[in-house]
Structure formats: structure tokens, C-alpha cells
Amino acid sequence: MTATATPNAICIRCGAPKKQARAKCASCSFTPLSNTDLAKSFIVSKTFDVGERAIGRSSENLARIANAIEAGSPYQFSEAEVASVASHVATSKAITARRLAIDLVKWLGPPILVAGIVYALLRTT
């Protein structure tokens, strides 16, 4: 991995930079599909928040981890961290498009309805 490159994620198999943790690796063609592989991929991606918790690594740590993996030294993941992140992955996979649509209507429907009523009232006066 080049020193100037700042990837969003790295491949857990070969250490190559990737644009997204879920993406297929352009170097070795590995695609994280299982909850465990996805969890590991999210762990070796740029830090992001999940609720009140941060997942991922700093750019400096990603570069160091990528160099070690490329040199043949696999990253030693914390089993507790992988299990925790895998739980988040499983939860996110359980969210269906239907559930998202229902939540969208539930949360945006009332404010849109109120705005429509206010608009109608203001227009008639």
C-alpha cells in the first residue's frame, strides 16, 4: 500500500485498499459475505459511528494494518469486537425495504400532513 493512499477500507485477505468495506477486492477478488467477514471488513475500514459506538480504524492504523497483511502477517482481530460488530451486521441485514418504507411513512407522514394543512389554511385566508 502506498504511503499517500488513504483507503476507506482494506481487504482482510490481502491488505489491498478498497472503496467500501463491503466491496469486492480488486486485487484478490475476495468479497466479504458472511456476518463475520463483513464485521472484520468494517473493523478495518475508516472509523464511523454506529449509534453511540465507533467502529473502524484511523487512517494511520489502516495503513499499518494493510502493510502487515500485504507482508503476510494476518491482522489479529479481537474476538469480542468481531462478535459485537457481527451482531450489528446481522441487525442491519434484518432491515427490509418494507420496514424502511413503513418507518419513512411513520416518521415523515405526520409532518407532511401538518405542513399540508397549514398550507391549505394559509392559502384560504
N, C-alpha and C positions, 0 to 999 in steps of 0.2 A: 504494500500500500504506500502510495506516495505521501510525503510529509505535508504537502499542500492540500491534499484532498480531505474534505470533511464530509464523510458519508452520513446519510441519515440512519443507516443500519449496516451491519456486516453479516456475511454468511457464516452460520455456525459450523459449517463443514470445512470451508476453505479460507475464510477470512476476507474474501473479496468484498469491496464496497457494493452496497445496494441502495436504491432509492427508497424502498419501503421494507419494513420487517417481513411482511407477508409475501414479498415478491420472489419470483424465481431467480436464482443466482445466474448471472450471465456467464460466469466462469466455469462452474461445475454442474449447473443445471439442477441443483437441489432446490426443491420447493417445500417449505415447512407447511405441513398439512395437519399433523396431529396436534392436540392441545399442548403437549409437552414441547414439541418442536417450535410451535408458534410462541409459546411462553419464552423459550430460550432466545428466539429471534427478537422478541420485544425487549428482552433484557439487554441484548447487545445492539440496541438502537439508541438514537438520541433520547434524552430524558423527556418524558411527558407525564402529565398528571392524569391519574385515574381516581376520581373522587378527591380524597384528601391525601392520596399516596402518590409518590413519584415512582415511575418505572423507567429503566434505561440507564445509560451511562453518559458521562461527559464526552465531548469530542476528543479530549486528550486520552481518556481511558479507552475509547473506541479504537483510536489509532494504535495504542499499545496492545490491546487485545487482538486486533487484526494482524499486527506484525507477528505476534506469538503464534496464532493459528496458522498463518502462512509459513512459519518456520517449522511447523509440525507439532507444536505444543497445544493440544486442545484446551479450550477455556474450561476452568473448573467452576461450574455453576453451583450455587448453593441450593441444595435440595428443597429447603424451606421456601426460598424465593421462587424457584421454579413452580412448586406446588401452589403458592399463592397467586402467581401470575396466571398459571394454567386455569385456576378457578375463575379468574376474571375473563379469560378467553372463552371458557365454557359458557359463562353467563352471557357474554356478548353474542355468541353463536345462537343462543336460545331466543334472541330478539328477532322476531319475524317481521316481514314487511307489513303484515296485517296489524301487528301490535304497534308498530310505528305510526301507521295511519290512524289507528284509534287514539293514540296519545296526541297526535297532531290535532285531531278534531277536538279532543277533550280540552287541550290547553289553549288552542288558538280560536276555537269556535266562540266561546263566550265574549272575548274581547272584540272579535269581528262583529258579532251580533250587537253589542253595545255601541260600537262605532257606527254601525249602520242605522241604529235607532236615533242616535244623536244627530247624525247627518240628516235623516228624514225630518226630525223635529226642527232643526235649524233651517232647512230648506223651505218648510211650510210657513215659517214665521216671517 
